[in-house]
Amino acid sequence: MFHFVGLIGMKFINRELFIAATPYHLLLMCGLIIYTHKYINGAFLTFFTSCLVIGFVAEAIGTSTGALFGSYIYGNALGPGIRNVPVVVGVNWFIIIYCSGVSVQMLLNSLIKKVGEGEITRSPVVRTLSVIIDGATLATLFDVFLEPAAIKLGYWQWMDGGVPWFNYTCWFLLSAGLLTIFHFSTFYKHNNFAVNLLLIQVMFFLVVHTFL
């Protein structure tokens, strides 16, 4: 509903006003994830904090040096920041990593349930690689859909024109690192809302890029 209202508002009412609401929308989505997550414990809070801190620090390094992701700068659409990085960027990293990790974990559990506990699916190494590698791939594909819409909405701008492939490489590596924390953290990893949110966000950014 909120994504749909945002699309209508940007298209027909006041584009700048609804874009300016993006930080509040991210905080709302984060709050809904926490609300729908069952059995919040210390491991979940540690993972949550890790995403906030590591995501923000990586973006700060990226914008300051260009060593991560490439040369880019943030606009004003994502709200106030520290060292030219919006504060909500860490929240966005949590949303993406949590939704990607939960989606892959639920898919893996569903496959195991259907085909049974075979020799491969019993292997802890295979399960670990599946969650980390497949989850990081999913998070990177999400960024592929995000980038054109984010540029169009003024979230950030690339200094050299297009999005460098180096950006996606760093997205994958950073996502893999955070998903390693996700995988080895002992908290409940079934959340239908997270899967739906990931799909809705992909559709949202596709519509923004195509029609706005």
N, C-alpha and C positions, 0 to 999 in steps of 0.2 A: 504493500500500500504506500509506504513512504517513498520507495523508488518511483512508483507510478506518479505520485503527486509531484515529485521533483522533476520528472520529465515534462509533465503538463505545465508546471510553473515556469520552467526554463524556456519552454517553447512558446507559451501564449501569454504569460503574465509579466514576470520581471526576471530576466535571465540572471542579472548580477545579484539580485536578492537571494535567489534560490541557490546559486553557486556559493554565496557567502555562508549559507547554512550547512555546507559540507562538514565542517568540524563537528557540529552538533549531531549530524546524521551518523558520523563514524562513532561518536561516543554512545549514541543510542544503540547502534548495532552491537557494539562491544558489550553494553549493558544487557542486551537481550541474549547474547551468547552466554554470559555469566549466569543470567537468570535461568536459562534452559539447560545449563550444564548441571548434571547430577553429582552429588557428593563432592563438593568443593573441599579439598584438603591442602596440606602444606605443599605437596608435589605440584598440584595445579597452580597454586599461587607462585611457586618458584618458576614454573614454566612461563606463566603470565608475565612476571617481572623480567625474566630473561628476554622475552620478545620485545618488551618495551625498551629496555636498556640497550640491548645489542642492536636492535633495529635503528634506534635513534643515533647511537654512536656511529654505526656504519654510514648512515646518511650524512652525519656531520663530517666524517672523513671524506665522503664522496663529494660533497659540495665545496669543501675547503681545498681539497687537493686534486680532485679528478681521478685519484688512484683507484677508487671503487666506482663502478657503474659508468664512468665517463664524465665529461664536463657538462654540468647542468646547474640551474638555479631554480629555487622555488618562487612561486608567485605569492600573492596575498590571499588566495582563495582558501587555503587550509588553515588560516588563522595565525595567531601569534606564535613566535618561535624563539629558539635559543641558538645562537651561532648560525643564523639564517636557515634553520631547519624548524618547521612547524612542530609544535609539541605533540600533536596528534599523530605524527608519522609512526611513532612507536606503537600506537594503538592499531594503526592500519596493518603493521607487520603482524601483530598478534592475530587479528581477524583472518588474514590470509593464511598464515601458517596453521592456525587451529582448524580452520575450515578444510584446508587441504589435507592435513593429517587425519582428521576425523573421517573425511570422505574416503580416503584410501584404506584406513583401518576398517571401516564398516564394509567396504567392498571386499576386502580380504576375508573378513569374518563370514560374509555372505557366501563367498566362493567355497570356503572350507566347509560351511554347513551343507552346501549342495553336493560337493564332490566327496566329502568325507576327509578325515585326517589321514592323508596319504603320506608317503615317505618324504616328499618335498615340503608339504605344508607343515610337517612337524619340525622341520629344521629351523632353529632360532635364527640362523644366519640368513636364510631365505626370507623369513618374516621381517627381520630387521632391515634388510636391503630393500624389500618391497615397500615398506612404509617410508623409508628415508629417500630412496631414489625416485620411486613413483610419486611420492608426495612433493618432492622438490621439482620434479618435472611438471606436475599439475600447477604448482605455485608459479613456475616460470611461464607456463602457457597462459595463466591468468594475467601475468604482466604483459604478455603480447597483446591481449585484448584491452588491457588498461591503458597502455601508453598513448595510442592515438586519441582516445577520449580525454585523458588527463591533460594532454597538450592543448586540445581544443577548448577545454574548460579553464585553462590557465593555472592548473595545479603546479606545473613546472615547465621549464623550457630547456631544450638542449642547445648548448652554445655552438655546436658545429652543425646544426641543421637537424639531420635525422637521428634516430636512436641507434647508437653503436651496438654491434653484436656483443661487445665486451660487457655491456649492461646485462644482457641475458645470462652470460656466463657467471657473472658475480651474483645475480639473483639466484641462480641455481645453487651455487656454492654456499651462499649465506642461508638459503632456505634449507639446504641439506643439513647444515650445522644446527639450525633451530629445530628441525624435525628429528635430529638425533636426540636432543633434549626431550622433545615430545615423546619419542618412542620409549625411552628409558625412564620416563617419569611415571610413577605408579598412581594414575588417576583414571577415572572412568572415561572411556573414549567412544561413547555412542551418543550422538546428538543429531537427530533428524533436522533440526533447525539449521545447524551449521551447513549441512549438505545443500539444503534449499537456498540458504543465503548465498552460497558460492555460485550456484546456478543463476540466481536472480541478478547478482552483481555482473556476471558475464553478459547476460542479456541486456542489462542496463547500459553497460559501456558500449556494446554493439549498436544499440539504438542511438546513443549519444553520438557516436562516430558517424553513423549513417545519416541521421536525420536532423541533427542540431547544428 
